[in-house]
Amino acid sequence: MDQYRCTVCGYVYDPAVGDLASGIAKGTSFDSLPEDWTCPACGAPKDMFEKVL
């Protein structure tokens, strides 16, 4: 699964890790994240992320 980087702070969302603090289980793809999910590091919205190449 693809990783996505926050363009504001550089946080990388890794589906293999998930975001347990926000209730996002390991194995959850970026596309499957809720639309109101925000960067756990800086609070930026989901649309401020870009795919890591």
LINRA-V869735 format. One record per residue. N is the residue number from 1. RES is the residue in three letters. SS is DSSP state (alpha for helix, beta for strand, coil for the rest). PSI is psi in whole degrees, 0 to 359 (999 if undefined). Layout:
n->N res->RES ss->SS psi->PSI
n->N res->RES ss->SS psi->PSI
This chain:
n->1 res->MET ss->coil psi->150
n->2 res->ASP ss->coil psi->147
n->3 res->GLN ss->coil psi->152
n->4 res->TYR ss->beta psi->139
n->5 res->ARG ss->beta psi->136
n->6 res->CYS ss->beta psi->126
n->7 res->THR ss->coil psi->351
n->8 res->VAL ss->coil psi->310
n->9 res->CYS ss->coil psi->349
n->10 res->GLY ss->coil psi->358
n->11 res->TYR ss->coil psi->138
n->12 res->VAL ss->beta psi->122
n->13 res->TYR ss->beta psi->120
n->14 res->ASP ss->coil psi->115
n->15 res->PRO ss->coil psi->332
n->16 res->ALA ss->coil psi->337
n->17 res->VAL ss->coil psi->323
n->18 res->GLY ss->coil psi->202
n->19 res->ASP ss->beta psi->77
n->20 res->LEU ss->alpha psi->326
n->21 res->ALA ss->alpha psi->332
n->22 res->SER ss->alpha psi->6
n->23 res->GLY ss->coil psi->18
n->24 res->ILE ss->beta psi->116
n->25 res->ALA ss->coil psi->155
n->26 res->LYS ss->coil psi->143
n->27 res->GLY ss->coil psi->2
n->28 res->THR ss->coil psi->119
n->29 res->SER ss->coil psi->157
n->30 res->PHE ss->alpha psi->319
n->31 res->ASP ss->alpha psi->337
n->32 res->SER ss->alpha psi->355
n->33 res->LEU ss->coil psi->146
n->34 res->PRO ss->coil psi->149
n->35 res->GLU ss->coil psi->334
n->36 res->ASP ss->coil psi->7
n->37 res->TRP ss->coil psi->141
n->38 res->THR ss->beta psi->161
n->39 res->CYS ss->coil psi->125
n->40 res->PRO ss->coil psi->343
n->41 res->ALA ss->coil psi->320
n->42 res->CYS ss->coil psi->351
n->43 res->GLY ss->coil psi->8
n->44 res->ALA ss->coil psi->147
n->45 res->PRO ss->beta psi->163
n->46 res->LYS ss->alpha psi->327
n->47 res->ASP ss->alpha psi->358
n->48 res->MET ss->alpha psi->12
n->49 res->PHE ss->beta psi->148
n->50 res->GLU ss->beta psi->150
n->51 res->LYS ss->beta psi->136
n->52 res->VAL ss->coil psi->126
n->53 res->LEU ss->coil psi->999
